[in-house]
């Protein structure tokens, strides 16, 4: 029950954004500005601080990192393959493909601490550090292609990728900030989750999922069923230590990232469709994540 309730605040924040946008003077104009703030500042700082504050030793948990990359790569391959389905709308696919393989890193780190303490956070930090760049590049590619953007230019100026790479470089270089600077950066990053989720709610139109229900169902199936099953099987096959296996499964079973919506909107995708996917993914995560954790605990 505690694991299920871990995602309840995320859902309530989405619901709050939906209600506030439609019942108060804080209408879409306000939330469009909030989306830009989250995308260009808050989320990049969150990614940067999440990676920097968890030191990575050279070669540490190499098999865990490889398993995480393999899991994300499978999600990317399956999501991209859906574009070949007959009748799939190119813009909806470009917007929503990222939902299948991106993950809520904030919830992942919080749950890792609950399940594995400091060691669990360290293992999850490895997964976040190595997988976020691949996730962001793979998310930008179809949106750049569909929107007619130059892919290389979009990568170089994408704030999520910049924040991730900066965090990796700072981590590997052993860079540490004065306490006042570190605390300031952490507080800026912490603002990303509530504002990002409320922005999802403000842009929410669940009816938008009816534009492509088969595509939506397939993306969510990849995110919540296929990737966790693959990660568990791969981790067992590789013989990962018990805690690493648990962290890999939690990572693979995460609901999708709320920044999927912000990225889609900022790059000219279908925001309402992605907002619906993020909301349903969060709801599904409340049910499927505890189930996968229970299955892992029952695994020898």
C-alpha positions in Angstrom: 0.0 0.0 0.0 2.8 2.4 0.8 4.4 1.9 -2.6 1.0 2.5 -4.3 0.6 5.7 -2.3 4.0 7.0 -3.4 2.5 8.0 -6.8 -0.7 9.4 -5.3 0.8 12.9 -4.8 1.9 13.0 -8.5 -1.6 12.2 -9.6 -3.1 14.8 -7.2 -0.7 17.5 -8.6 -2.0 16.7 -12.1 -5.6 16.9 -10.9 -4.8 20.3 -9.2 -3.4 21.7 -12.4 -6.5 20.6 -14.3 -8.9 22.2 -11.8 -6.9 25.4 -11.4 -6.5 26.0 -15.1 -10.3 25.6 -15.7 -11.8 27.3 -12.7 -9.5 30.2 -11.8 -7.9 33.2 -13.5 -4.7 31.1 -13.8 -5.7 30.0 -17.3 -3.7 28.5 -20.2 -1.7 31.8 -20.7 -0.2 31.4 -17.2 0.5 27.7 -17.7 2.2 28.2 -21.1 4.7 30.5 -19.3 5.1 27.8 -16.6 5.8 25.2 -19.2 8.7 27.3 -20.6 10.1 27.8 -17.1 10.0 24.1 -16.4 11.5 23.1 -19.7 14.3 25.7 -19.9 15.3 25.9 -16.3 13.7 23.7 -13.6 14.0 20.3 -15.3 17.6 20.8 -16.5 18.7 21.8 -13.0 16.8 18.8 -11.6 18.6 16.4 -13.9 22.0 18.1 -13.2 21.7 18.0 -9.5 20.3 14.4 -9.4 23.4 13.2 -11.3 26.0 15.3 -9.6 25.1 14.5 -6.0 25.4 10.7 -6.5 29.1 10.0 -7.3 29.8 7.4 -10.0 33.0 5.3 -9.6 34.6 4.2 -12.9 33.4 0.8 -13.8 31.0 0.7 -10.8 27.9 -1.4 -11.5 28.9 -1.8 -15.1 26.5 -4.7 -15.6 23.7 -2.8 -14.0 24.3 0.2 -16.3 24.4 -2.1 -19.3 21.1 -3.8 -18.3 19.5 -0.3 -17.9 20.7 0.8 -21.3 19.5 -2.4 -22.9 16.0 -1.9 -21.3 15.8 1.7 -22.6 17.1 0.6 -26.0 14.4 -2.0 -26.3 11.7 0.6 -25.3 13.0 3.0 -28.0 13.1 0.2 -30.7 9.5 -0.9 -29.8 8.2 2.7 -29.7 9.8 3.6 -33.0 8.4 0.4 -34.6 4.9 1.6 -33.9 5.3 4.2 -36.5 5.1 1.5 -39.1 1.6 0.5 -38.0 -1.0 1.1 -40.7 -3.0 4.3 -40.0 -0.7 5.7 -37.3 -0.7 9.5 -37.3 2.9 10.7 -37.7 2.5 13.7 -35.3 0.8 11.7 -32.6 3.5 9.0 -32.8 6.3 11.6 -32.8 4.8 13.2 -29.7 3.9 10.1 -27.8 6.8 7.7 -28.6 8.9 9.1 -25.7 6.2 7.9 -23.2 7.2 4.3 -23.8 10.8 4.6 -22.7 11.2 7.8 -20.6 10.8 7.5 -16.8 10.1 9.6 -13.7 13.6 9.9 -12.3 12.4 11.9 -9.2 10.0 9.1 -8.1 12.7 6.5 -9.0 15.2 8.0 -6.7 12.7 8.5 -3.9 11.6 4.8 -4.2 15.2 3.6 -4.4 15.9 5.3 -1.0 12.8 3.7 0.5 13.7 0.2 -0.7 17.4 0.2 -0.6 18.7 3.2 1.4 21.9 4.9 0.4 23.1 1.9 -1.6 19.8 1.8 -3.5 20.0 5.5 -4.4 23.6 5.0 -5.6 22.5 2.1 -7.9 19.5 4.1 -9.2 21.8 7.1 -9.8 23.9 4.9 -12.1 20.8 4.0 -14.1 19.6 7.6 -14.3 23.0 8.9 -15.3 23.6 6.5 -18.1 20.0 6.2 -19.4 18.8 9.8 -19.3 21.0 10.9 -22.3 19.7 8.0 -24.4 16.1 8.8 -23.4 16.4 12.4 -24.2 18.1 11.9 -27.6 15.5 9.3 -28.6 12.7 11.6 -27.5 14.0 14.6 -29.5 14.7 12.6 -32.7 11.1 11.9 -33.9 9.8 15.3 -32.8 12.7 17.0 -34.7 12.0 15.0 -37.8 8.3 15.6 -37.7 8.6 19.3 -37.0 11.3 19.8 -39.7 13.9 20.8 -37.1 17.6 20.1 -37.7 18.3 17.1 -35.4 21.9 18.0 -34.5 20.9 21.6 -33.7 18.0 20.4 -31.6 20.3 18.1 -29.6 22.9 20.9 -29.0 20.3 23.3 -27.7 17.9 21.0 -25.9 18.0 22.0 -22.3 17.3 18.5 -20.9 20.2 17.0 -22.8 22.5 20.0 -21.8 21.6 19.5 -18.2 22.2 15.8 -18.3 25.6 16.0 -20.1 26.7 18.8 -17.8 25.8 16.6 -14.8 27.7 13.6 -16.1 30.8 15.7 -16.8 30.7 17.4 -13.4 30.1 14.0 -11.7 33.0 12.3 -13.5 35.3 15.3 -12.8 34.4 15.1 -9.1 33.1 18.7 -9.1 31.5 19.8 -5.8 29.8 23.1 -5.1 29.8 25.2 -1.9 26.9 24.2 0.3 25.0 27.4 -0.4 25.2 26.9 -4.2 24.4 23.2 -3.9 21.3 23.9 -1.8 20.1 26.6 -4.2 20.4 24.3 -7.2 18.6 21.5 -5.3 15.7 23.8 -4.4 15.4 25.0 -8.0 15.4 21.4 -9.2 12.8 20.4 -6.6 10.4 22.9 -8.1 10.4 21.0 -11.4 8.2 18.1 -10.3 5.2 20.0 -8.8 5.1 22.6 -11.6 5.8 20.1 -14.3 3.0 17.8 -13.1 0.5 20.7 -12.7 1.4 21.9 -16.2 0.5 18.4 -17.4 -2.9 18.7 -15.7 -3.4 22.2 -17.1 -3.0 20.8 -20.6 -4.9 17.6 -20.0 -7.5 16.5 -22.4 -8.2 12.8 -21.8 -10.4 12.8 -24.8 -7.3 13.4 -26.9 -6.4 9.8 -26.4 -9.4 8.7 -28.4 -7.6 10.2 -31.5 -5.3 7.1 -31.4 -6.4 4.6 -28.8 -4.4 1.7 -30.2 -1.2 3.7 -30.3 -1.8 5.0 -26.7 -2.5 1.4 -25.5 0.6 0.1 -27.2 2.9 2.8 -25.8 1.6 2.2 -22.2 1.9 -1.6 -22.7 5.6 -1.1 -23.5 6.1 1.2 -20.6 4.3 -0.8 -17.9 4.5 -4.4 -18.9 7.1 -5.3 -21.6 10.1 -3.2 -20.2 9.7 -4.4 -16.6 9.4 -8.0 -17.7 12.5 -7.7 -19.9 14.5 -6.0 -17.2 13.6 -8.7 -14.6 14.5 -11.5 -17.0 17.7 -9.8 -18.1 18.8 -9.0 -14.5 18.3 -12.6 -13.5 20.2 -13.9 -16.6 23.1 -11.6 -15.8 23.1 -12.7 -12.2 22.9 -9.2 -10.8 23.2 -8.8 -7.0 19.8 -8.7 -5.3 19.7 -5.0 -4.6 20.8 -4.1 -8.1 18.2 -6.4 -9.6 15.5 -4.7 -7.5 16.7 -1.2 -8.6 16.7 -2.3 -12.2 13.2 -3.5 -12.0 11.9 -0.4 -10.2 13.6 1.7 -12.9 12.0 -0.3 -15.7 8.5 -0.2 -14.0 8.5 3.6 -13.5 5.6 5.7 -14.9 6.7 7.9 -17.7 8.4 11.4 -17.2 6.1 14.4 -16.7 8.5 16.3 -18.9 7.3 14.3 -21.9 4.4 16.8 -22.1 6.6 19.8 -21.8 9.0 18.5 -24.5 6.1 17.7 -26.9 4.6 21.2 -26.5 7.9 23.0 -26.9 8.8 21.1 -30.0 5.4 21.5 -31.8 4.0 18.1 -30.9 0.5 17.2 -29.7 0.4 18.3 -26.1 -3.0 17.1 -25.1 -2.3 13.6 -26.4 0.9 13.4 -24.4 -0.7 14.9 -21.3 -3.3 12.1 -21.4 -0.6 9.5 -21.7 1.3 10.9 -18.8 -1.8 11.0 -16.6 -2.8 7.4 -17.5 0.8 6.3 -17.0 0.9 7.8 -13.5 -2.4 6.1 -12.6 -1.2 2.8 -14.0 2.1 3.1 -12.1 0.1 3.3 -8.9 -1.1 -0.3 -9.6 1.7 -1.9 -11.6 4.7 -0.7 -9.7 3.7 -2.3 -6.4 2.8 -5.5 -8.3 6.3 -5.6 -9.9 7.9 -5.0 -6.6 5.9 -7.8 -5.0 6.9 -10.1 -7.9 10.6 -9.2 -7.3 10.3 -10.0 -3.6 8.8 -13.4 -4.5 11.7 -14.1 -6.9 14.6 -16.1 -5.4 
